[in-house]
Amino acid sequence: MSDQRQTHTKRALVVRGGWDGHVPVEAGDRYAAALKDADYQVSVSDSLDSYLDEDLLAATDLVVQCWTMGQITGDQAKGLIGAVRAGTGFAGWHGGVVDAFRGETRYQLMTGGQFVHHPSGFVTYAVRPLPEHARHPIMAGVNTFTVTTEQYFMHVDPGVEVLAVTDFVTDPEYPELAGTVVPVTWTRTWGAGRIFVTTIGHNLADLEVPEVDSMIRKGMAWATR
């Protein structure tokens, strides 16, 4: 009898919604298509009730979330956090992850960071990969680059693994923040699950920056169960 081995098809769930200013539909569709191109079986949801479906989450290898602000119920948060702890990966960018569900501290504890401020409008800033993580698969081929977009000032869990940082620009509203080194891209584990976050991604133009797109694509692959 021949040795026939089946390759597991990875399953991804893209959850999109919340504030329209972060183009959740367009951004979610962009990376749903990228995952399909990478041979994932992809489902797209416009409802946080997907986090109540235990069978769906148990069969999901990666959740990609783009949901800014909004509210998550206690049961929805419990479902998502439990699935990640059990091994489902979690990935996302900008406000779709780190400005989601401001009132749910259990969610923030899992993701490892929360947006608290950005200077008015768009600013140009440099993103610096940390040299000690140059060999990390997410950062392969990414060197220091600049973007012109919102620069997030973050409150970040000291337990995350920071892969890239930025020096906060001079902000007339809060001059004391100038020069603060702020994480831009990080990973963490949560139980058996892996989490990838980058704070860049206000609009589609941000996601089309080659270094940003590369980090997100590789971050999704890294986070996948």
C-alpha positions in Angstrom: 0.0 0.0 0.0 1.4 3.4 -0.9 2.0 6.0 1.7 -0.6 8.6 1.3 -0.4 11.7 3.5 -2.9 14.4 3.6 -1.8 18.0 4.0 -4.0 20.0 6.4 -5.6 23.0 4.6 -5.2 26.0 6.9 -8.4 27.8 7.7 -8.6 31.6 8.3 -11.4 33.8 9.6 -11.4 37.5 8.7 -13.5 39.5 11.1 -14.1 43.1 9.9 -16.2 46.0 11.0 -16.4 49.0 13.4 -15.3 52.5 12.4 -15.5 53.0 8.6 -12.5 55.3 8.6 -10.1 52.4 8.7 -11.8 50.8 5.6 -12.4 47.5 7.3 -14.2 45.9 4.3 -11.5 46.9 1.8 -8.6 46.1 4.1 -10.1 42.9 5.2 -10.8 41.8 1.6 -7.2 42.6 0.7 -5.8 40.1 3.2 -8.6 37.6 2.7 -7.4 37.5 -0.9 -3.8 37.2 0.2 -4.6 34.3 2.4 -6.6 32.6 -0.4 -3.5 33.0 -2.7 -1.5 31.3 0.0 -3.9 28.3 -0.1 -5.9 29.1 3.0 -9.6 28.3 3.2 -11.0 31.7 4.1 -14.2 32.8 5.7 -15.2 36.5 6.1 -17.5 37.7 8.9 -19.1 41.1 9.5 -20.2 40.1 13.0 -18.4 39.7 16.3 -20.9 36.9 17.0 -18.4 34.7 15.1 -16.5 34.7 18.4 -19.5 32.8 20.0 -19.2 29.9 17.5 -17.0 27.4 19.4 -16.9 24.9 16.5 -15.9 27.6 14.0 -13.1 28.9 16.2 -11.8 25.4 17.0 -11.5 24.7 13.3 -9.9 28.1 12.6 -6.1 28.3 12.4 -5.9 32.1 12.1 -8.2 34.9 13.0 -7.5 38.2 11.2 -9.3 41.1 12.8 -10.0 44.6 11.4 -12.5 46.1 13.8 -11.8 49.6 15.2 -13.6 50.8 18.3 -17.0 49.2 18.7 -18.1 47.1 21.6 -17.5 43.4 22.3 -19.7 41.5 24.7 -18.2 39.5 27.6 -19.2 36.2 25.9 -17.7 37.3 22.5 -14.4 38.3 24.2 -14.3 35.0 26.2 -14.8 33.0 23.0 -12.0 34.8 21.1 -9.6 34.7 24.0 -10.3 31.1 24.7 -9.8 30.1 21.1 -6.4 31.9 20.9 -5.3 30.3 24.2 -6.2 26.9 22.7 -4.1 27.5 19.6 -5.9 29.7 17.1 -3.6 32.4 15.8 -4.6 36.1 15.9 -3.3 38.9 13.6 -4.1 42.4 12.6 -3.0 45.9 12.1 -3.5 49.5 13.3 -6.8 50.3 15.0 -8.4 47.1 13.8 -6.5 45.4 16.6 -5.0 47.9 19.0 -8.0 50.4 19.1 -10.7 47.7 19.3 -13.0 47.3 22.3 -11.5 50.1 24.5 -13.6 48.9 27.4 -12.5 45.2 27.3 -9.3 44.9 29.3 -9.1 41.1 28.9 -8.8 41.6 25.1 -6.1 44.2 25.6 -4.2 41.9 27.9 -4.2 39.3 25.2 -3.1 41.5 22.3 -0.4 43.2 24.4 -1.0 46.8 23.6 -3.5 49.7 23.4 -3.6 52.8 21.3 -3.8 56.0 23.4 -2.8 58.9 21.1 -1.6 60.1 17.7 -0.5 63.5 16.6 -3.1 65.4 14.5 -3.2 64.3 10.9 -0.5 62.3 9.1 3.2 62.6 9.9 6.3 61.2 8.3 8.2 58.8 10.5 10.8 56.1 10.3 10.2 52.5 11.3 13.3 50.7 12.6 13.5 46.9 12.8 15.4 45.9 15.9 18.8 44.3 15.0 18.4 41.5 17.5 15.3 40.3 15.6 16.7 40.7 12.1 16.5 36.9 11.6 12.9 36.7 12.7 10.8 35.3 9.8 8.4 38.3 10.0 11.2 40.8 9.5 13.0 39.0 6.7 14.0 41.5 4.0 12.6 44.5 6.0 15.0 47.4 6.6 14.4 50.8 8.1 11.7 52.6 6.1 9.5 55.7 6.3 5.8 56.1 6.2 3.5 59.1 6.1 0.4 58.3 8.1 -0.9 58.2 11.7 1.8 57.5 14.2 0.4 55.6 17.2 1.6 56.2 20.7 1.0 52.9 22.5 0.7 51.5 26.0 2.4 48.1 25.6 2.7 45.0 27.7 6.4 44.6 28.6 6.1 40.9 27.9 5.6 41.2 24.1 8.5 40.6 21.7 9.0 43.9 19.9 10.3 43.5 16.3 10.2 47.2 15.1 10.0 50.6 16.7 9.7 54.3 15.9 10.9 57.5 17.5 7.8 59.5 18.4 7.7 62.8 16.5 7.4 66.3 18.1 3.7 66.8 18.9 2.8 70.4 19.9 0.0 69.0 22.0 2.3 66.7 24.0 5.9 67.9 23.6 7.1 65.7 26.4 6.5 62.6 24.2 9.0 63.7 21.5 11.7 61.1 20.9 10.0 58.3 22.9 10.7 54.9 21.4 7.4 53.3 20.6 6.8 49.8 19.5 5.4 49.4 15.9 5.4 45.7 15.3 5.4 42.9 17.9 4.4 39.3 18.6 3.4 37.4 21.6 2.1 34.0 22.6 -1.1 33.5 24.5 -1.4 29.9 25.8 -0.9 27.8 22.7 -1.8 30.7 20.3 0.5 33.2 18.5 -0.4 36.8 18.1 1.0 39.3 15.5 0.4 43.1 15.6 1.6 46.1 13.6 0.3 49.6 14.3 0.6 50.8 10.7 -2.4 50.5 8.4 -4.8 53.5 8.6 -5.8 53.1 5.0 -5.1 51.0 1.9 -2.2 53.2 0.9 -0.4 52.2 4.2 -1.0 48.5 3.5 0.5 48.9 0.0 3.8 50.1 1.4 6.0 47.0 0.6 7.6 46.7 4.0 4.2 47.0 5.7 2.6 44.5 3.4 5.5 42.1 3.9 5.2 42.2 7.7 1.5 41.6 7.6 1.7 38.7 5.2 4.6 37.1 7.1 2.9 37.9 10.4 -0.2 36.1 9.4 1.8 33.1 8.4 3.8 33.2 11.6 0.7 33.4 13.8 -1.2 30.6 12.0 -1.6 27.5 14.2 
